[in-house]
C-alpha cells in the first residue's frame, strides 16, 4: 500500500477517497484506486450517492471499450436526459490518473493513463506475489472488519462408489469441487473438503459374489480398484444373463399397458379425421394379467435359485444388520479403494479433510428424520413402502419419491437427509455446497424441498446449502459411460497415456529435456493440465467428449499451451537474472509500446476476474482470462518498432538500456505471477521448465 500512496501523492491525490457505504480494497486491487476517484468525482458532478455510483460503474468485456464504464441510467437520476448527463460528466471530469472520458450515447467510458497505471499495477503484483488478485475480506462475517470471524464452508464432491475404478466421469465433480474449495479459501473462507463415498447398498453383495467367482488376491494387491472393477463388470454380465427371461415379459407388459392407457392423440389437421383410440378388449386384459403373473413366477424362480440379484439382496440385509462376516470383505474393499483414490487425488492436486460415506450415517439420525416426516404428514404409506408425494406439498414437478423400501431398508434420500443434519452438527457451517451431476438434479431438488418442509432445524440448515450442477463427460464418440457395461474410460489409464505422450514431446528437444530436474513428474503435470483444462473449457452445465488428441495439443487454448506460456517467462527470468528488488523499483514509465500497455491493463483486471468468478462459480471465467492474457503476452514478444528496422521493441534481451530491460522484465515477471496465480486457483501446478 505504501508504494500506491507514494505514487498518488506525486500526482496530487492524497488520501485515497473512502466512503462509509462502499467496500473498496485499493490495497488488494489497484483498479479500486480508480473506482474511488471516479466515485468521488461523479458524486460531486451529479450528486448521486456513492453506493449507487459504485454499483453502476462496470468493468468492460473488451478493453477497447474502456477500463471502466458507466451506463448513466444506472445512476437513477431524474431531471436530465442520460445522454446529456453523459456529456456533462465527460466535460467536467478531471483526474491525473484518467484520460478525458468519452461520452458514447448514454455511456461514459474511462481509459486509465498508461504511465501511472503501470507504476501502480506492476509493483502491486511483484510485492503481493501469490496473493495478488485474491480478496480475503469476502469470507469474513463482517467484510468491513479485518478481525471479523472467518465463515466456514463445506464442499462435498467427487463421491465415487468404492471398488469401482475412478473414471473420467468422476473427473468433473472432483476438479470442480477442488476448484471451489480453492476459490473460497482464497476468498478468506475456512473451507473443508468432504468426500461422501458410495459405500453402501446391494451392489456390494453383487461385488462379493463377483470376487468369490473371479477374484484374485494377487491382482487385488497389485491394483485393487482396477481388479474389483473388472470383477464387478463380469458378475454384472452374469447377472444380466440370469435376468434374460424377464426382459421379453417386461417389454410385453409395457406394450399392453400403453395400449390400455394410450397417450392422448393430437387433434387432426383441418379436413382430416381423428384416428380412433385402439380398443381395449377383455382378451387383452386377460393377456395383461397373465403376463403379470408370468413375471411374478419368473421372479419367484430367480429368488428360489437363488439368483445373483437375490443373493446380493440377502447379503446386504446381513450387512445392514451388522453381520461381521458380511462386513469383513466390504471393509477391506472400502479401505483398499480409499487408499487407491488418495493416490489418484494427489495427482490432481486434490486433498480431502474427510472421507465419509453412506455407511457412516447414523441409524438414529435416519430414524429421527423418518419420524419428523411422518409426524408432519410429509411422508405416507404406499403398499408397505414409505413415500413423499411432493405434488401435495406445492411442488408438482418434483413428483413422488421413495423414502423407505417395503423391507424397511433406507434409500439415498433418507441418508442424505440424516447426513445433512450430521454435518451441520459437526461443522456448524455457514454454507455447504453439493457438487453433483445434472443427472441428479431432480433428486437434489427433492432432497432440498423435503428438508424445507421438515421445518426447523432442517429448513434452517438447507437454507445454507447450494447445489452446483454440471454436465456429463462422455467417451470420445459421445457415448454415455457405464461401469456395469464396462464402457468407462479409466482416468488413471488416460493420465498415463497423456503423460507418455507429453514425455515423448519433451524428448524431442534433448537440450531442454536434460535441464528438467524430473522429466517424469513434469510430463505427469502436463498430462493433468491437459485433461483439466479441457474440462474447464466450457460452462459447467455443458458436457463434453473426453478427447485425448485435442486436449494434448500444443496448438490452441490447451493445458500444454498454458504451461508453455508460464515456462517461457521462467526461462526469460533465469536468463536475465535481474534481482526481484530491482524489478519492483524499475522505471515502469519506460513501458511505452501499445502491446505492453495492453498487457498492463489486462494484468490489472485479475482481481476483478477473481471477484466475478467468486460470484459465478465458473472456472471457465478464470481460464478465458488466462488465455486472453497469454495471447497478449505473445503479442508483446512479437511487437516490432517499424521506425527502427522492425526491431523487437518489447525484447528484454535486446533492450537499449539496463533500465528498459528491468522495466520489461518487471512486466513479464508480473504476467508470470498472475498466470501462476490463476493456474493454481484452477488446481494446476505451473511448471518452470518443460
C-alpha positions in Angstrom: 0.0 0.0 0.0 3.0 2.3 0.7 4.1 2.5 -2.9 0.5 3.2 -4.1 0.2 6.1 -1.6 3.6 7.5 -2.6 2.7 7.3 -6.4 -0.7 9.0 -5.8 0.9 11.7 -3.6 3.2 12.6 -6.5 0.1 13.1 -8.6 -1.6 15.2 -6.0 -4.1 12.5 -4.9 -3.9 12.0 -1.1 -5.5 10.4 0.7 -7.4 7.9 -1.5 -11.1 8.7 -1.2 -13.2 6.5 1.1 -16.9 6.1 1.6 -18.8 4.7 4.5 -21.2 2.6 2.5 -18.8 1.3 -0.2 -16.3 -1.5 0.3 -13.2 -0.9 -1.8 -9.8 -2.5 -1.3 -7.1 -0.5 -3.0 -4.5 -2.5 -1.0 -5.6 -5.6 -2.9 -7.0 -4.3 -6.2 -5.3 -1.3 -8.0 -8.5 -0.7 -10.0 -10.2 0.2 -6.7 -8.0 3.3 -6.6 -9.6 4.4 -9.8 -13.1 3.4 -8.7 -12.6 5.6 -5.6 -11.5 8.6 -7.8 -14.4 8.1 -10.2 -17.0 7.7 -7.3 -15.8 10.9 -5.7 -15.9 13.0 -8.9 -19.3 11.6 -10.1 -20.7 12.3 -6.6 -19.5 15.9 -7.0 -20.7 16.3 -10.6 -24.1 14.5 -10.3 -25.0 14.3 -6.7 -25.6 10.6 -6.9 -24.9 8.5 -3.8 -21.5 6.8 -3.7 -23.1 3.3 -3.2 -25.3 3.8 -6.3 -22.3 5.0 -8.3 -20.2 2.0 -7.2 -22.9 -0.4 -8.3 -23.3 1.4 -11.6 -19.6 1.6 -12.6 -18.8 -1.6 -14.6 -15.7 -3.3 -16.0 -15.9 -3.9 -19.7 -15.8 -7.2 -21.7 -13.2 -5.7 -24.0 -10.6 -3.0 -23.1 -11.2 -1.2 -26.4 -14.4 0.0 -24.7 -12.6 1.4 -21.7 -11.0 0.2 -18.5 -14.3 1.0 -16.7 -17.6 2.3 -18.0 -20.7 4.0 -16.6 -24.2 3.4 -18.0 -25.6 6.7 -16.9 -29.3 5.5 -16.5 -27.9 3.2 -13.7 -27.4 6.3 -11.6 -31.2 6.6 -11.4 -31.2 10.4 -11.5 -34.2 12.4 -12.5 -34.4 15.7 -14.3 -31.8 15.3 -17.0 -31.6 13.1 -20.1 -29.0 10.3 -19.8 -27.1 11.3 -23.0 -26.9 14.9 -21.8 -25.7 13.9 -18.4 -23.1 11.6 -20.0 -21.7 14.6 -21.9 -21.7 16.8 -18.8 -19.8 14.1 -16.9 -17.2 13.8 -19.7 -16.7 17.6 -19.8 -16.4 18.1 -16.0 -14.4 15.0 -15.1 -10.7 15.7 -14.5 -8.1 13.4 -12.9 -4.3 12.9 -13.4 -5.0 9.1 -13.4 -7.6 9.0 -16.1 -7.8 10.3 -19.7 -10.6 12.7 -20.5 -13.7 10.4 -20.5 -15.6 9.8 -23.7 -19.4 10.1 -23.8 -20.8 7.3 -26.0 -24.6 8.0 -26.1 -25.7 7.1 -22.6 -22.3 5.5 -21.6 -19.3 7.2 -20.2 -16.0 5.4 -20.9 -13.0 5.7 -18.7 -9.5 5.0 -20.0 -6.7 5.0 -17.5 -3.5 6.8 -18.3 -0.7 4.3 -19.1 2.2 5.6 -17.1 0.6 6.0 -13.6 -1.3 2.8 -14.2 1.9 0.7 -14.8 3.5 2.4 -11.8 0.6 1.3 -9.6 -0.2 -2.1 -11.0 3.2 -3.8 -11.6 4.8 -3.1 -8.2 1.5 -4.3 -6.6 1.8 -7.6 -8.4 5.5 -8.0 -7.6 5.1 -7.3 -4.0 1.9 -9.3 -3.3 3.2 -12.2 -5.4 1.0 -15.3 -4.9 -1.6 -13.2 -3.0 -2.2 -10.8 -5.8 -5.8 -10.7 -7.0 -7.3 -12.6 -4.1 -9.7 -10.9 -1.7 -9.7 -12.5 1.7 -12.3 -10.0 3.0 -15.0 -11.8 1.1 -15.1 -14.7 3.6 -15.4 -12.6 6.7 -18.6 -12.4 8.6 -18.2 -8.6 8.6 -16.2 -7.6 5.5 -15.6 -4.1 6.9 -13.8 -5.6 9.9 -10.5 -7.4 9.1 -10.5 -9.1 12.5 -14.0 -10.5 12.0 -14.7 -14.2 12.1 -14.0 -16.3 9.0 -17.1 -18.0 7.7 -17.0 -21.8 7.3 -17.9 -23.7 4.1 -18.2 -27.4 3.4 -17.8 -28.6 -0.2 -19.0 -32.2 -0.9 -17.6 -33.5 -4.2 -16.2 -36.4 -6.1 -18.1 -39.1 -4.2 -17.2 -42.2 -6.3 -18.6 -45.7 -5.5 -16.0 -47.7 -3.7 -14.5 -50.7 -5.5 -15.2 -49.0 -8.8 -12.4 -47.6 -10.9 -12.0 -43.8 -10.9 -13.0 -42.9 -14.4 -13.2 -39.8 -16.5 -16.9 -39.4 -15.5 -15.8 -38.8 -11.9 -13.4 -36.1 -13.1 -15.8 -33.3 -13.3 -17.2 -33.4 -9.8 -13.6 -33.9 -8.5 -11.9 -30.9 -10.2 -14.9 -28.6 -10.0 -15.2 -29.3 -6.2 -11.4 -28.9 -5.8 -11.6 -25.6 -7.6 -14.5 -24.4 -5.4 -12.5 -25.2 -2.3 -9.5 -23.2 -3.6 -11.8 -20.3 -4.7 -13.5 -20.0 -1.3 -10.2 -20.4 0.6 -8.6 -17.6 -1.5 -11.7 -15.5 -0.7 -11.0 -15.9 3.0 -13.4 -18.7 4.0 -12.5 -21.6 6.2 -13.1 -24.3 3.6 -13.4 -28.1 4.2 -13.4 -30.8 1.5 -15.7 -33.8 2.1 -15.8 -37.0 0.0 -19.2 -38.7 0.5 -18.4 -42.2 -0.8 -21.0 -44.5 -2.3 -20.1 -47.3 0.1 -23.4 -48.9 1.0 -26.1 -50.9 -0.8 -27.0 -54.1 -2.6 -24.2 -53.7 -5.2 -21.7 -54.8 -2.6 -23.5 -58.1 -2.3 -23.0 -58.3 -6.1 -19.3 -57.4 -5.8 -18.7 -60.0 -3.1 -20.1 -62.8 -5.3 -18.0 -61.5 -8.2 -14.8 -61.6 -6.1 -15.7 -65.2 -4.9 -16.1 -66.3 -8.6 -13.5 -64.2 -10.4 -11.3 -62.6 -7.8 -7.5 -62.9 -7.4 -5.7 -62.0 -4.2 -2.6 -61.3 -6.2 -4.4 -58.9 -8.6 -6.2 -57.3 -5.7 -2.8 -56.5 -4.0 -1.4 -55.2 -7.3 -4.2 -52.8 -8.3 -7.2 -53.2 -6.0 -9.7 -50.8 -7.7 -8.9 -51.9 -11.2 -9.3 -55.6 -10.3 -12.5 -55.1 -8.3 -13.9 -53.1 -11.2 -13.1 -55.9 -13.6 -14.8 -58.4 -11.2 -17.8 -56.2 -10.9 -18.3 -55.9 -14.7 -18.0 -59.8 -15.1 -20.5 -60.6 -12.4 -23.0 -58.0 -13.8 -22.7 -59.7 -17.1 -23.7 -63.0 -15.4 -26.5 -61.2 -13.6 -27.8 -59.8 -16.9 -27.9 -63.3 -18.4 -29.8 -64.6 -15.4 -32.4 -61.8 -15.8 -32.8 -62.5 -19.5 -36.2 -64.4 -19.2 -37.7 -61.3 -17.6 -36.8 -58.9 -20.4 -39.4 -60.0 -23.1 -42.1 -60.3 -20.4 -41.5 -56.8 -19.1 -41.4 -55.4 -22.7 -44.8 -57.2 -23.4 -46.3 -55.8 -20.2 -45.2 -52.3 -21.1 -46.7 -52.5 -24.6 -50.0 -53.8 -23.2 -50.1 -51.1 -20.6 -49.6 -48.5 -23.3 -52.5 -50.0 -25.3 -54.7 -49.9 -22.1 -53.8 -46.4 -21.2 -52.9 -44.7 -24.6 -51.3 -41.3 -24.8 -53.6 -38.6 -26.0 -53.8 -38.5 -29.8 -53.2 -35.0 -31.1 -56.0 -33.1 -32.8 -56.1 -33.8 -36.5 -55.5 -31.1 -39.1 -58.5 -29.4 -40.7 -60.2 -31.8 -43.2 -58.6 -34.9 -41.7 -60.4 -37.5 -39.5 -59.2 -38.2 -36.0 -57.7 -41.6 -35.6 -59.8 -43.8 -33.3 -58.3 -44.9 -30.0 -57.2 -48.6 -30.0 -59.9 -50.8 -28.5 -59.1 -52.5 -25.1 -60.8 -55.9 -25.0 -61.4 -58.4 -22.3 -59.0 -60.8 -24.1 -56.2 -58.1 -23.8 -57.0 -57.6 -20.1 -56.6 -61.3 -19.5 -53.3 -61.3 -21.5 -52.0 -58.4 -19.3 -53.0 -60.3 -16.2 -51.2 -63.4 -17.5 -48.0 -61.5 -18.3 -48.0 -60.0 -14.8 -48.4 -63.5 -13.3 -45.6 -64.8 -15.5 -43.3 -62.0 -14.4 -44.0 -62.8 -10.7 -43.4 -66.5 -11.4 -40.0 -65.8 -13.0 -39.1 -63.5 -10.2 -40.0 -66.2 -7.6 -37.9 -68.8 -9.6 -34.9 -66.4 -9.5 -35.3 -65.9 -5.8 -35.6 -69.7 -5.3 -32.3 -70.5 -7.2 -31.2 -68.0 -5.6 -30.1 -65.6 -8.4 -27.1 -63.3 -8.1 -29.6 -60.4 -7.5 -31.3 -62.3 -4.7 -28.0 -63.3 -3.1 -27.0 -59.7 -3.2 -30.2 -58.6 -1.5 -29.7 -61.2 1.2 -26.1 -60.2 1.6 -26.9 -56.5 2.0 -29.6 -57.4 4.6 -26.9 -59.1 6.6 -24.6 -56.0 6.2 -27.5 -53.8 7.3 -27.9 -55.8 10.5 -24.1 -55.6 11.2 -23.2 -59.2 10.4 -19.3 -59.3 10.9 -18.8 -61.9 8.2 -20.7 -59.9 5.7 -18.9 -56.7 6.6 -15.4 -58.2 6.5 -14.9 -58.1 2.7 -16.8 -54.9 2.4 -14.5 -53.2 4.9 -11.4 -54.5 3.1 -12.7 -53.3 -0.3 -13.5 -49.9 1.2 -10.1 -49.4 2.8 -8.3 -50.5 -0.4 -10.4 -48.2 -2.6 -9.8 -45.2 -0.4 -6.0 -45.8 -0.4 -6.1 -46.0 -4.2 -8.3 -42.9 -4.5 -5.9 -40.9 -2.3 -3.1 -41.6 -4.7 -5.3 -40.5 -7.7 -6.4 -37.3 -5.9 -2.8 -36.4 -5.1 -2.0 -36.5 -8.9 -4.9 -34.0 -9.4 -3.8 -31.6 -6.5 -6.9 -32.6 -4.5 -6.9 -33.2 -0.8 -9.9 -34.3 1.4 -10.4 -33.4 5.0 -12.9 -36.2 5.5 -13.8 -39.4 3.8 -17.4 -40.1 4.8 -20.0 -42.2 3.1 -23.4 -43.6 3.2 -22.2 -46.3 5.6 -21.2 -43.7 8.2 -24.6 -42.1 8.6 -26.1 -43.0 12.0 -29.2 -45.1 12.1 -30.8 -43.0 14.8 -30.5 -39.8 12.7 -32.3 -41.6 9.9 -35.0 -42.8 12.2 -35.4 -39.2 13.7 -35.8 -37.8 10.2 -38.3 -40.5 9.3 -40.2 -39.7 12.5 -40.4 -36.0 11.6 -41.6 -36.8 8.1 -44.4 -39.0 9.5 -45.4 -36.6 12.3 -45.7 -33.6 10.0 -47.6 -35.7 7.4 -44.9 -35.2 4.8 -44.5 -38.9 4.2 -47.2 -41.5 3.6 -47.6 -45.3 3.3 -47.7 -46.8 -0.2 -48.2 -50.5 -0.4 -45.8 -51.1 2.5 -43.2 -48.6 1.4 -42.9 -45.0 2.6 -43.0 -42.2 0.0 -43.2 -38.4 -0.2 -45.6 -37.0 -2.8 -44.2 -33.5 -3.3 -47.1 -32.6 -5.6 -49.2 -32.5 -2.5 -46.7 -30.0 -0.9 -46.6 -27.3 -3.6 -44.0 -28.9 -5.9 -45.9 -30.8 -8.6 -42.9 -31.0 -10.9 -40.9 -32.9 -8.3 -43.5 -35.8 -8.2 -43.2 -38.7 -5.8 -40.0 -40.1 -4.2 -39.3 -43.2 -2.2 -38.0 -42.7 1.4 -38.1 -46.3 2.6 -38.5 -49.7 0.8 -41.0 -52.3 1.8 -38.3 -54.4 3.5 -37.6 -51.4 5.8 -34.2 -50.6 4.3 -33.4 -46.9 3.8 -32.6 -45.2 0.5 -30.1 -42.5 -0.7 -32.7 -39.8 0.2 -33.1 -40.9 3.8 -29.4 -41.0 4.3 -28.9 -37.6 2.6 -31.4 -36.0 5.0 -29.6 -37.5 8.0 -26.1 -36.8 6.7 -27.0 -33.1 6.1 -28.0 -32.8 9.7 -24.9 -34.7 11.0 -22.6 -32.4 9.0 -24.2 -29.3 10.5 -23.8 -30.7 14.0 -20.1 -31.5 13.3 -19.0 -28.4 11.4 -21.6 -25.7 12.2 -21.1 -24.4 8.7 -22.2 -21.1 7.2 -22.5 -22.6 3.8 -22.5 -26.1 2.2 -22.1 -26.9 -1.5 -23.1 -30.2 -3.1 -21.2 -30.8 -6.4 -23.5 -33.3 -8.1 -24.0 -34.0 -11.8 -27.1 -32.8 -13.7 -28.4 -36.3 -13.9 -29.3 -36.0 -10.2 -30.9 -32.5 -10.4 -34.4 -33.9 -9.6 -33.0 -35.9 -6.7 -31.3 -32.9 -5.2 -34.3 -30.7 -5.7 -36.5 -33.3 -3.9 -33.9 -33.6 -1.1 -33.8 -29.8 -0.6 -37.6 -29.5 -0.8 -38.2 -32.2 1.8 -35.7 -30.6 4.2 -37.5 -27.3 3.7 -40.9 -28.9 4.5 -39.5 -30.6 7.7 -39.1 -27.2 9.4 -36.5 -26.1 11.9 -33.7 -27.1 12.3 -33.7 -28.9 8.9 -35.1 -26.0 7.0 -32.6 -23.6 8.6 -29.7 -25.8 7.5 -30.9 -26.4 3.9 -31.2 -22.6 3.5 -27.4 -22.5 3.8 -27.0 -25.2 1.1 -26.3 -24.8 -2.6 -26.3 -27.3 -5.4 -23.6 -26.9 -8.1 -24.6 -28.9 -11.1 -22.6 -29.9 -14.2 -22.9 -31.7 -17.5 -21.6 -35.2 -18.1 -18.3 -36.4 -19.6 -18.9 -38.9 -22.4 -16.4 -41.1 -24.2 -14.6 -39.9 -27.3 -17.5 -41.0 -29.5 -20.1 -39.1 -27.4 -21.5 -42.2 -25.7 -22.5 -42.3 -22.1 -20.1 -44.4 -19.9 -21.3 -47.3 -17.7 -19.3 -49.2 -15.1 -21.7 -52.2 -15.3 -21.3 -52.5 -19.0 -17.5 -51.9 -18.8 -17.6 -48.9 -21.1 -15.9 -46.3 -18.8 -12.6 -44.6 -19.7 -10.2 -45.2 -16.8 -8.8 -41.9 -15.6 -5.5 -43.5 -14.5 -5.1 -45.0 -17.9 -5.9 -41.7 -19.6 -3.4 -39.8 -17.4 -0.7 -42.4 -18.1 -1.3 -42.3 -21.9 -1.3 -38.5 -21.8 1.8 -38.5 -19.6 3.7 -40.7 -22.1 2.6 -38.5 -25.0 3.9 -35.4 -23.2 7.1 -37.2 -22.3 7.7 -38.0 -26.0 7.2 -34.4 -26.9 9.7 -33.3 -24.3 12.3 -35.8 -25.5 12.3 -34.2 -29.0 14.4 -31.3 -27.6 17.3 -33.0 -25.9 19.0 -29.8 -24.6 15.8 -28.6 -22.8 15.0 -32.1 -21.7 18.4 -32.5 -20.0 17.7 -29.3 -18.0 14.4 -30.6 -16.5 15.1 -31.9 -13.0 12.4 -34.6 -13.0 11.0 -35.1 -16.6 8.6 -37.9 -15.5 7.0 -35.7 -12.9 6.8 -32.8 -15.3 5.2 -34.9 -18.0 2.6 -36.0 -15.5 1.9 -32.4 -14.6 1.5 -31.6 -18.3 -0.9 -34.5 -18.7 -3.0 -33.5 -15.8 -3.1 -29.9 -17.1 -4.2 -31.1 -20.5 -7.2 -33.1 -19.0 -8.2 -30.4 -16.5 -8.1 -27.5 -19.0 -10.3 -29.4 -21.4 -12.8 -29.9 -18.6 -12.7 -26.2 -17.7 -13.1 -25.0 -21.3 -16.9 -24.6 -21.2 -19.5 -23.7 -18.7 -20.1 -26.3 -16.0 -23.6 -27.2 -17.3 -22.2 -28.2 -20.7 -21.0 -31.8 -21.1 -18.1 -32.7 -23.4 -16.5 -35.7 -25.0 -13.2 -36.9 -23.5 -10.9 -36.3 -26.5 -7.3 -37.1 -25.7 -5.9 -35.9 -29.1 -7.5 -32.5 -28.7 -6.5 -31.9 -25.1 -2.8 -32.8 -25.5 -2.2 -30.4 -28.4 0.2 -27.5 -28.0 -1.8 -25.6 -30.6 -4.8 -23.5 -29.5 -6.1 -22.9 -26.0 -5.0 -26.1 -24.2 -3.3 -27.1 -20.9 0.1 -27.7 -22.5 0.0 -24.2 -24.2 -0.8 -22.6 -20.8 2.1 -24.4 -19.2 4.4 -23.5 -22.1 3.5 -19.8 -21.6 4.5 -20.0 -18.0 7.7 -21.9 -18.6 8.8 -19.4 -21.3 8.7 -16.5 -18.9 10.5 -18.6 -16.3 13.3 -19.1 -18.8 13.4 -15.4 -19.5 13.8 -14.7 -15.8 16.6 -17.2 -15.5 18.5 -15.7 -18.5 18.2 -12.1 -17.4 18.8 -12.9 -13.7 17.6 -9.4 -12.5 17.0 -9.4 -8.7 13.4 -9.2 -7.6 14.2 -6.0 -5.7 15.3 -4.2 -8.9 12.2 -5.3 -10.7 9.9 -3.7 -8.0 11.8 -0.4 -8.3 12.1 -0.4 -12.1 11.0 2.7 -14.1 7.7 1.5 -15.4 7.2 4.6 -17.5 9.7 3.0 -20.0 6.9 0.6 -21.0 5.5 2.6 -23.9 4.7 0.1 -26.7 1.0 -0.4 -27.1 1.4 -4.2 -26.6 3.0 -3.6 -23.2 0.4 -1.1 -22.2 -2.4 -3.5 -23.1 -0.8 -6.3 -21.1 -0.6 -3.9 -18.0 -4.3 -3.2 -18.4 -5.1 -6.9 -18.6 -3.0 -7.7 -15.5 -4.8 -5.0 -13.6 -8.2 -6.7 -14.2 -7.2 -10.0 -12.5 -8.6 -9.0 -9.1 -11.9 -8.2 -10.8 -11.8 -11.5 -12.7 -11.4 -13.3 -9.3 -14.3 -11.4 -7.8 -16.5 -12.2 -10.8 -15.5 -15.9 -10.6 -16.4 -15.9 -6.9 -19.9 -14.8 -8.0 -20.3 -17.1 -11.0 -18.5 -20.2 -9.5 -17.4 -20.8 -13.1 -13.8 -22.0 -13.6 -14.1 -21.0 -17.3 -14.1 -17.4 -16.2 -10.6 -17.8 -15.0 -9.5 -19.9 -17.9 -10.8 -17.5 -20.5 -8.9 -14.7 -18.8 -5.7 -16.6 -18.7 -5.7 -17.5 -22.4 -6.6 -13.8 -23.2 -3.6 -12.8 -21.1 -1.2 -15.3 -22.7 -2.2 -14.2 -26.2 -1.4 -10.6 -25.2 1.9 -11.9 -23.8 2.7 -13.4 -27.1 1.9 -10.1 -28.8 4.5 -8.5 -26.6 7.1 -11.0 -27.7 6.3 -10.3 -31.4 6.0 -6.5 -31.1 8.1 -4.6 -33.6 9.3 -1.0 -33.9 8.8 -0.2 -37.6 10.8 3.1 -37.2 13.9 1.1 -36.2 14.3 -1.6 -38.8 11.5 -3.7 -37.3 13.5 -4.2 -34.1 11.6 -6.2 -31.4 10.7 -3.3 -29.2 9.5 -5.5 -26.3 12.5 -7.8 -26.2 14.3 -8.0 -22.8 17.5 -9.4 -24.3 17.8 -6.6 -26.8 16.6 -3.7 -24.7 18.6 -0.5 -25.4 19.4 0.2 -21.7 19.6 -1.6 -18.3 16.6 0.5 -17.1 14.5 -0.6 -20.1 15.5 -4.2 -19.6 14.4 -4.1 -15.9 11.1 -2.4 -16.7 10.3 -5.0 -19.4 11.3 -7.9 -17.2 9.1 -6.4 -14.4 6.2 -6.6 -16.8 6.9 -10.2 -17.9 7.5 -11.3 -14.3 4.2 -9.7 -13.3 2.5 -11.6 -16.1 4.1 -14.9 -15.0 2.9 -14.2 -11.4 -0.7 -13.6 -12.5 -0.6 -16.7 -14.8 0.7 -18.7 -11.9 -2.0 -17.4 -9.5 -4.7 -18.2 -12.0 -3.4 -21.7 -12.7 -3.0 -22.6 -9.1 -6.6 -21.4 -8.4 -7.7 -23.9 -11.1 -5.7 -26.7 -9.4 -2.9 -26.7 -11.9 0.8 -26.9 -11.0 2.8 -24.3 -13.1 6.0 -25.8 -14.4 9.2 -23.8 -14.8 10.9 -26.0 -17.4 9.4 -28.3 -20.0 
